[in-house]
Amino acid sequence: MNDLDLFSEPQDGRQGRPAGRRDQRRQRKGQKRRRRNGRAAVFFALAFLVAVFGTAGVLGVAVLDNRLNPPDYDGAGSGSVTVQVTEGASGTVIAAALEEHGVVQSARAFLKVWNAETRSSSIQPGFYQMRRKMSSKAAMALLLDPKARSGNQITIPEGRRAYETYELLSKKTGIPMEEFEAAGKNTENLGLPEYAGGKVEGYLFPGRYNLDPNGSAEDILKQMVARFVQYAESSGLEAKAEEADLEPAKVVTLASLVQAEGGKPSDLPKISRVIYNRIKIGMKLQFDTTLLYALKDRRLAVSVADTKIDSPYNTYKHAGLTPGPISNPGEAAIDAALNPEEGEWLYFVATDPTNKVTKFAETWQEHQANEREFEEWQSRNPGN
């Protein structure tokens, strides 16, 4: 580079002309474009934020309104649907059931009515004939109406045999006895515990039931078996049987004998002890109730001829427990089977069946005296 090069102006690379003013103009235009683009970006961002938060606000208001005013049908509804209110069901559970069956549009709408209704806690368990698409107020009014509740409430007493239970259920529901008998034989779908051996006798748990007016014989027996299973689980039946060195099925069989022989609840643990004591020394039980189970009969005494019948349920001929339950025992009898009262009794007899008086004895002589009391009762009550 010569000395002149040090003082010459910079040349435009394309045209060989001075570039200073043109570069300045380009820079000013670029700055204007960047300012415009920047303002546009800011405007777009602001518009986006307004749109987002505006929509969120609208949605928030909608959600809040939905919570404060949940969707609800109008009017009394139409059609028919059966809804069960289970024992001890809360308002939340009932609301969910109504929504599930299409009675109310939303459980929350019904809960608002439930919480405002002072009589809501008086709603009884059972099956209710409801209508579809009812307002929550109309649904509440129907649940409070006794006429809406099915009349299929029944109490099965402790100690009933399976066929006697079928008779009670058939009379209540109108379902033929034959259908209950068939369901009691085909037990695969009844939910019986494995130790039941596929037999329903002993596992049709006594108590009060609300029967589904649309239920079949199988549905009803399944409901009763489920009650037994629930009790067995809640009471720890299997664990307690293991502690007592008994199989669960043996506990139920023993309890059925206690139930069949018992009068007053306070006698049950004593009767249980008699069974334990007799089995321990190899003494036959000689219970009339086991004979009468084989004979499908109900009476207070048996004949000598009855004691000769050929049946595994004849405890005059066979030692130990019967092959299976002879009745459907309740909680008190099952508890007595697991917790017999301490004592040396080997005998007992109902000396006054009218008043459910039972006397226990350790010796044959004491028992003979108690037997005479029973004979005196029989003379005062002929035909029993």
C-alpha positions as CSV (number, residue, x, y, z in Angstrom):
1,M,0.0,0.0,0.0
2,N,1.4,3.5,-1.0
3,D,1.1,6.7,0.9
4,L,-1.9,7.8,-1.1
5,D,-3.8,4.7,0.1
6,L,-3.7,6.1,3.6
7,F,-5.8,9.1,2.7
8,S,-8.2,7.8,0.1
9,E,-12.0,7.4,1.0
10,P,-13.4,3.9,1.3
11,Q,-14.9,2.6,-1.9
12,D,-18.3,0.9,-2.3
13,G,-17.5,-2.8,-3.1
14,R,-20.0,-3.0,-5.9
15,Q,-19.8,0.3,-7.7
16,G,-16.5,1.7,-6.4
17,R,-18.3,4.8,-5.0
18,P,-18.1,6.2,-1.5
19,A,-20.3,4.1,0.9
20,G,-20.7,6.3,4.0
21,R,-24.1,8.0,3.4
22,R,-25.8,4.9,1.9
23,D,-24.7,2.8,4.8
24,Q,-26.2,5.3,7.2
25,R,-29.5,5.3,5.3
26,R,-29.6,1.5,5.4
27,Q,-29.0,1.5,9.1
28,R,-31.8,4.0,9.8
29,K,-34.2,1.9,7.7
30,G,-33.2,-1.2,9.6
31,Q,-33.7,0.5,12.9
32,K,-37.2,1.6,11.9
33,R,-38.1,-1.9,10.8
34,R,-36.9,-3.4,14.0
35,R,-38.9,-0.8,16.0
36,R,-42.0,-1.6,14.0
37,N,-41.5,-5.4,14.4
38,G,-40.8,-4.9,18.1
39,R,-44.0,-3.0,18.6
40,A,-46.0,-5.6,16.6
41,A,-44.5,-8.4,18.8
42,V,-45.4,-6.6,21.9
43,F,-48.9,-5.9,20.6
44,F,-49.3,-9.6,19.6
45,A,-48.1,-10.8,23.0
46,L,-50.5,-8.5,24.8
47,A,-53.4,-9.6,22.6
48,F,-52.4,-13.3,23.3
49,L,-52.3,-12.7,27.1
50,V,-55.7,-10.9,27.0
51,A,-57.2,-13.8,25.0
52,V,-55.7,-16.5,27.3
53,F,-56.7,-14.8,30.6
54,G,-60.0,-13.7,29.2
55,T,-60.9,-17.2,28.2
56,A,-59.6,-18.5,31.6
57,G,-61.8,-16.0,33.3
58,V,-64.8,-17.1,31.3
59,L,-64.0,-20.7,32.0
60,G,-63.5,-19.9,35.7
61,V,-66.8,-18.2,35.9
62,A,-68.4,-21.2,34.1
63,V,-66.8,-23.7,36.5
64,L,-67.8,-21.6,39.5
65,D,-71.4,-21.4,38.2
66,N,-71.4,-25.1,37.7
67,R,-70.4,-25.7,41.3
68,L,-72.8,-23.2,42.7
69,N,-75.6,-24.2,40.4
70,P,-75.0,-27.8,39.2
71,P,-77.0,-29.1,36.3
72,D,-80.5,-30.5,37.3
73,Y,-83.5,-31.8,35.5
74,D,-86.9,-30.1,35.7
75,G,-90.1,-31.8,36.7
76,A,-91.2,-35.2,38.0
77,G,-89.5,-37.3,35.3
78,S,-90.9,-40.3,33.5
79,G,-90.5,-44.1,33.1
80,S,-89.5,-46.3,36.0
81,V,-86.2,-47.5,37.5
82,T,-85.4,-49.3,40.7
83,V,-82.8,-47.8,43.0
84,Q,-81.4,-49.4,46.1
85,V,-80.7,-47.4,49.2
86,T,-78.3,-49.6,51.2
87,E,-78.1,-49.9,55.0
88,G,-76.3,-46.8,56.4
89,A,-75.9,-45.2,53.0
90,S,-74.8,-41.5,53.2
91,G,-76.2,-38.7,51.1
92,T,-73.2,-38.9,48.8
93,V,-73.7,-42.6,48.2
94,I,-77.4,-42.1,47.5
95,A,-76.7,-39.2,45.2
96,A,-74.2,-41.2,43.2
97,A,-76.7,-44.1,42.8
98,L,-79.4,-41.8,41.6
99,E,-77.0,-40.2,39.0
100,E,-75.8,-43.6,37.9
101,H,-79.4,-44.8,37.3
102,G,-80.3,-41.6,35.4
103,V,-82.7,-40.4,38.0
104,V,-81.0,-37.0,38.6
105,Q,-78.7,-35.1,36.2
106,S,-76.0,-34.6,38.7
107,A,-75.1,-36.0,42.2
108,R,-74.1,-32.5,43.3
109,A,-77.5,-31.1,42.5
110,F,-79.1,-33.8,44.6
111,L,-76.6,-33.2,47.4
112,K,-77.7,-29.6,47.6
113,V,-81.3,-30.7,48.1
114,W,-80.2,-33.4,50.6
115,N,-78.2,-30.9,52.7
116,A,-81.2,-28.5,52.8
117,E,-83.7,-31.2,53.7
118,T,-84.1,-31.7,57.4
119,R,-85.8,-35.1,56.9
120,S,-83.1,-36.6,54.7
121,S,-81.6,-38.7,57.5
122,S,-84.9,-40.4,57.9
123,I,-84.8,-42.1,54.5
124,Q,-85.0,-45.9,55.1
125,P,-82.9,-48.5,53.3
126,G,-84.7,-50.5,50.6
127,F,-85.5,-50.6,47.0
128,Y,-87.3,-47.5,45.6
129,Q,-89.4,-47.2,42.4
130,M,-88.0,-43.9,40.9
131,R,-88.4,-42.2,37.6
132,R,-85.8,-41.1,35.1
133,K,-84.7,-37.5,34.6
134,M,-86.3,-36.2,37.8
135,S,-85.5,-32.9,39.4
136,S,-83.5,-33.4,42.6
137,K,-86.4,-32.0,44.6
138,A,-88.8,-34.4,43.0
139,A,-86.3,-37.3,43.7
140,M,-86.0,-36.3,47.3
141,A,-89.8,-36.1,47.7
142,L,-90.2,-39.7,46.3
143,L,-87.5,-41.1,48.6
144,L,-89.4,-39.6,51.6
145,D,-92.6,-41.2,50.4
146,P,-93.1,-44.6,52.0
147,K,-95.2,-45.7,49.1
148,A,-92.2,-45.5,46.8
149,R,-90.3,-48.1,48.8
150,S,-90.8,-51.7,47.9
151,G,-92.7,-53.8,50.4
152,N,-90.1,-56.6,50.1
153,Q,-88.6,-56.3,53.5
154,I,-88.3,-59.6,55.3
155,T,-86.7,-60.9,58.5
156,I,-85.3,-64.4,58.4
157,P,-85.0,-65.7,62.0
158,E,-82.0,-67.6,63.3
159,G,-82.1,-71.4,63.1
160,R,-84.3,-71.7,60.0
161,R,-83.3,-74.6,57.7
162,A,-82.6,-73.9,54.0
163,Y,-86.0,-75.2,52.8
164,E,-87.8,-73.3,55.5
165,T,-86.0,-70.1,54.4
166,Y,-87.1,-70.8,50.8
167,E,-90.7,-71.1,52.0
168,L,-90.5,-67.7,53.7
169,L,-88.9,-66.1,50.7
170,S,-91.3,-67.6,48.2
171,K,-94.3,-66.4,50.2
172,K,-92.9,-62.9,50.4
173,T,-91.7,-62.5,46.8
174,G,-94.1,-64.7,44.9
175,I,-91.2,-66.6,43.3
176,P,-92.0,-70.3,43.1
177,M,-90.5,-72.5,45.8
178,E,-89.0,-74.6,43.0
179,E,-86.8,-71.7,41.8
180,F,-85.3,-71.3,45.3
181,E,-84.7,-75.0,45.5
182,A,-83.0,-75.0,42.1
183,A,-80.8,-72.0,43.1
184,G,-79.9,-73.7,46.4
185,K,-78.6,-76.7,44.5
186,N,-76.8,-74.9,41.6
187,T,-74.6,-72.9,43.9
188,E,-71.6,-72.0,41.6
189,N,-72.7,-68.3,41.3
190,L,-73.8,-67.7,44.9
191,G,-70.4,-66.7,46.2
192,L,-70.2,-69.4,48.9
193,P,-66.9,-69.7,50.8
194,E,-64.7,-72.6,49.7
195,Y,-65.1,-74.4,53.0
196,A,-68.9,-74.5,52.5
197,G,-68.4,-77.4,50.0
198,G,-71.0,-76.0,47.6
199,K,-73.8,-76.3,50.2
200,V,-76.0,-73.4,51.2
201,E,-77.2,-74.9,54.5
202,G,-75.6,-72.9,57.3
203,Y,-74.6,-70.0,55.0
204,L,-78.0,-68.3,54.4
205,F,-77.3,-65.7,57.0
206,P,-80.3,-64.7,59.1
207,G,-81.4,-61.1,59.5
208,R,-83.5,-58.4,58.0
209,Y,-83.3,-58.0,54.2
210,N,-84.5,-55.6,51.6
211,L,-85.3,-57.8,48.6
212,D,-84.9,-56.5,45.1
213,P,-88.5,-56.6,43.6
214,N,-86.9,-57.5,40.3
215,G,-84.4,-60.0,41.7
216,S,-84.4,-63.7,41.0
217,A,-84.3,-66.6,43.5
218,E,-80.5,-66.8,42.8
219,D,-80.1,-63.1,43.4
220,I,-81.8,-63.3,46.8
221,L,-79.8,-66.4,47.9
222,K,-76.6,-64.7,46.7
223,Q,-77.5,-61.6,48.8
224,M,-77.9,-63.8,51.9
225,V,-74.6,-65.7,51.3
226,A,-72.9,-62.3,50.8
227,R,-74.1,-61.3,54.3
228,F,-72.6,-64.4,55.8
229,V,-69.3,-63.8,54.0
230,Q,-69.3,-60.2,55.2
231,Y,-69.9,-61.3,58.8
232,A,-67.2,-64.0,58.5
233,E,-64.6,-61.5,57.3
234,S,-65.5,-58.7,59.8
235,S,-65.5,-61.2,62.8
236,G,-62.3,-63.0,61.8
237,L,-64.1,-66.3,61.7
238,E,-61.4,-68.2,59.9
239,A,-58.6,-66.9,62.2
240,K,-60.7,-67.7,65.3
241,A,-61.4,-71.2,64.0
242,E,-57.7,-71.8,63.5
243,E,-57.0,-70.6,67.1
244,A,-59.7,-73.0,68.4
245,D,-58.1,-75.8,66.2
246,L,-61.3,-76.1,64.2
247,E,-62.0,-75.9,60.5
248,P,-64.4,-73.0,59.6
249,A,-66.9,-75.5,58.3
250,K,-66.9,-77.4,61.6
251,V,-67.5,-74.1,63.4
252,V,-70.6,-73.4,61.3
253,T,-71.9,-77.0,61.8
254,L,-71.4,-76.8,65.5
255,A,-73.1,-73.4,65.6
256,S,-76.0,-74.8,63.7
257,L,-76.5,-77.4,66.4
258,V,-76.2,-74.8,69.2
259,Q,-78.8,-72.7,67.4
260,A,-81.2,-75.6,66.8
261,E,-81.0,-76.7,70.5
262,G,-80.9,-73.2,72.1
263,G,-83.7,-71.3,73.7
264,K,-82.4,-68.2,75.3
265,P,-79.2,-66.5,74.0
266,S,-77.6,-67.0,77.4
267,D,-78.0,-70.8,77.0
268,L,-76.0,-71.0,73.8
269,P,-72.5,-71.0,75.2
270,K,-73.5,-73.7,77.7
271,I,-75.0,-75.9,75.0
272,S,-71.8,-75.4,73.1
273,R,-69.8,-76.6,76.1
274,V,-72.0,-79.7,76.3
275,I,-71.1,-80.5,72.7
276,Y,-67.4,-80.0,73.4
277,N,-67.5,-82.1,76.5
278,R,-69.4,-85.0,74.8
279,I,-67.1,-85.1,71.8
280,K,-64.0,-85.0,74.1
281,I,-65.0,-88.2,75.9
282,G,-66.4,-89.9,72.8
283,M,-70.0,-89.7,73.9
284,K,-72.7,-89.5,71.2
285,L,-74.5,-86.2,71.0
286,Q,-78.0,-87.8,70.8
287,F,-79.7,-84.6,69.7
288,D,-83.4,-84.8,68.7
289,T,-82.9,-81.9,66.4
290,T,-80.5,-83.8,64.1
291,L,-83.0,-86.6,63.7
292,L,-85.7,-84.1,62.9
293,Y,-83.5,-82.4,60.4
294,A,-83.1,-85.7,58.6
295,L,-86.9,-86.3,58.8
296,K,-87.7,-82.7,57.7
297,D,-89.9,-82.4,60.7
298,R,-90.4,-80.0,63.6
299,R,-91.6,-81.3,67.0
300,L,-90.4,-81.3,70.6
301,A,-89.7,-85.0,71.0
302,V,-88.7,-88.0,69.0
303,S,-89.8,-91.7,69.3
304,V,-87.6,-94.7,69.8
305,A,-88.3,-95.7,66.2
306,D,-86.9,-92.3,65.0
307,T,-83.6,-93.0,66.7
308,K,-83.2,-96.1,64.5
309,I,-83.3,-94.3,61.2
310,D,-80.4,-94.7,58.8
311,S,-79.0,-91.3,58.3
312,P,-75.6,-89.7,58.8
313,Y,-77.5,-87.0,60.7
314,N,-78.7,-89.5,63.3
315,T,-76.5,-88.6,66.3
316,Y,-78.0,-91.4,68.3
317,K,-76.1,-93.8,66.0
318,H,-73.1,-91.7,64.9
319,A,-70.6,-90.0,67.2
320,G,-69.3,-86.5,66.6
321,L,-70.7,-83.6,64.7
322,T,-73.2,-84.1,61.8
323,P,-71.8,-84.1,58.2
324,G,-72.9,-80.4,57.8
325,P,-75.0,-77.7,59.3
326,I,-78.6,-78.5,60.3
327,S,-79.8,-74.9,60.3
328,N,-78.6,-71.4,59.5
329,P,-77.1,-70.0,62.7
330,G,-76.8,-66.3,63.7
331,E,-74.0,-64.4,65.2
332,A,-74.7,-65.4,68.8
333,A,-74.6,-69.1,68.0
334,I,-71.4,-68.8,65.9
335,D,-69.8,-66.9,68.8
336,A,-70.9,-69.6,71.3
337,A,-69.4,-72.3,69.0
338,L,-66.0,-70.5,69.2
339,N,-66.4,-69.5,72.9
340,P,-68.1,-72.2,74.9
341,E,-68.8,-71.4,78.6
342,E,-66.6,-73.1,81.1
343,G,-68.4,-76.1,82.8
344,E,-68.6,-79.9,83.1
345,W,-72.2,-80.3,81.8
346,L,-73.0,-83.3,79.7
347,Y,-76.8,-83.0,79.6
348,F,-79.4,-80.4,79.1
349,V,-83.2,-80.4,78.5
350,A,-85.8,-77.7,77.9
351,T,-87.9,-78.1,81.0
352,D,-90.3,-75.3,80.1
353,P,-90.3,-74.7,76.3
354,T,-93.1,-72.1,76.6
355,N,-90.8,-69.8,78.5
356,K,-87.6,-71.2,77.0
357,V,-86.2,-72.5,80.2
358,T,-83.3,-75.0,79.8
359,K,-81.6,-76.8,82.6
360,F,-78.1,-78.3,82.5
361,A,-76.7,-81.2,84.4
362,E,-73.3,-82.9,85.0
363,T,-74.7,-86.3,86.0
364,W,-77.3,-88.7,84.6
365,Q,-79.2,-88.5,87.9
366,E,-79.5,-84.7,87.7
367,H,-80.6,-85.0,84.1
368,Q,-83.3,-87.5,85.0
369,A,-84.8,-85.1,87.5
370,N,-84.8,-82.4,84.8
371,E,-86.4,-84.8,82.3
372,R,-89.3,-85.3,84.8
373,E,-89.9,-81.6,84.8
374,F,-90.2,-81.7,81.0
375,E,-92.6,-84.6,81.2
376,E,-94.7,-82.6,83.7
377,W,-94.7,-79.7,81.3
378,Q,-95.9,-82.0,78.5
379,S,-98.8,-83.3,80.6
380,R,-99.9,-79.7,81.1
381,N,-99.5,-79.0,77.4
382,P,-100.9,-82.0,75.5
383,G,-100.1,-82.2,71.9
384,N,-96.6,-80.8,72.2
